[in-house]
Amino acid sequence: MKKKVIIIIIVLALLGAATFFIVKKVKQNKTGTTSSGTSSASTFPLKKGSQGNEVITLQTILNKIVGSAPIDTIRLDIDGIFGAKTEQALQEKVGLTQLTKNQYNALIRLTADYVMIGNLYPWVKEEIQNA
């Protein structure tokens, strides 16, 4: 029992650290520049063909949300290009194929506020979709 508690604490700590870096990346994105100082190319809605920092953040978040599908079909390359795999992962995990700016911000806020192991709760998906 103690081992399970320790493992859960370690996993939550790792997810918390990942969330910290995602939030840090989002704050950089709000300035419209990348860490190298170049302009972000993303515009909303984020959809197939979009590129830039927002897509990198989206791909990172989607990789953190553990789904029920086999891991090799979920794992995204963090390349900043919204392609077919990113669209499929977004559909499977959030129930959308593209994101408005409000939905994107809701996804970031809710995944930062509610560090979860497993699929997003249905009410979280609904709140993102309705943002």
N, C-alpha and C positions, 0 to 999 in steps of 0.2 A: 504494500500500500504506500509506504514512504517513497519507494522508487518511482511509482507512478506520479506522485505529487511532485517530486523533484524533476522528472522528465517534463511534466506539464509546465512547471515554472520556467525551465530552460527554454522550451519551445515558445512560450509567451514572451520571454525576454528577447529572443531572437526576432520574433515578429514585431515586437515593439521597436527594436533597433531598425528594422527594415522600414517601418512606418515613419520613423524619424527622418530617415534619408529620403523617403518619398516626399514628405512634407517639405523638406529642405529643397528638393528639386522643384517642387511646385512653386515655392517662393521665388526661385530663380526664374521660372517660366513667366511669372507675373510681370517681371521687368521686360520680357520679350527678348531676352538674350540667353544664349547658352553659356556654359561655364567658360568657353573659349572666347566669349564676347561677340559671337556672330548672332545675327538675327534669327529668330524662330520662324520657320516656314509654315507652321500650322495655322489653319483657319477653321472656324466652326461652321457647320457641324463636322466633327471628326468622322470620316468615313473612308471607304476603300479609296486609296490614292493619296490620302493625307500624309504629311510627313512633318517631323519636327519633335520638339521637346515634349509636347503634350502627348504625342503618340508613344514616346519612350516611357513616360509616366504611366500611361494606360497599359502598355505591355507589361510593365513591372508589376502593376497592381493585379492584372489578370493572372500572371504567373504565381502571385501570392495566394490567390483564392483557389484552394484545393477543391477540385471537382470530383465527380464520380466516374468520369471517363478515364481510360488508361493514360498514364502520365505522358506517354510519347505523343498523344493527340492533343494534350493541353499545353505543353511547354512551348512558349514563343521565344523566338530570337528577339533580343532587345536591340532592334536596328533602327527604330524611329520611322518605319514605313508601315502604314496601315494596309496590309494585304489581306488575302483570303483567309489565312490562319488567324490573324487578329480579329477579323470579322466573325469567323466561326467561334472563337473563344468568347468574344463579347456576347454573341447570341446564346451560347450555352450557359454562360455564367451570370449574365445580367438580363438576358431576354431582349436585347436590342442589337441592331446591326450598325447603328451609327449613334453618335452622342452630340447633343447640343452643348453649348457652354454650361448651361445650368445643370444638365445631367452629368457632365464631366466633373463639375465642382461638387455635386452631390456624391458621386462615386468616391472622389478623393476624401471628402469629409466623413462619409459613413465608414469607409474602410479604415480611416485613421482613428475614428472614434470607437469602432467595434472590431477589435482584432479577433478574428474568428478562425477556428480550424474547421474546415468543411465548406460546403456550399453557402452562399449568402442566404440569409433568412428570407423567406418570401416577402415580408414587409419591407426589408431593405431594398430588394429588387424593385418593388412597387414604388417606393419613395424616389429611387433614382429615375425610373421610367417616367414618373409624373413631374419631375423637376422642370 
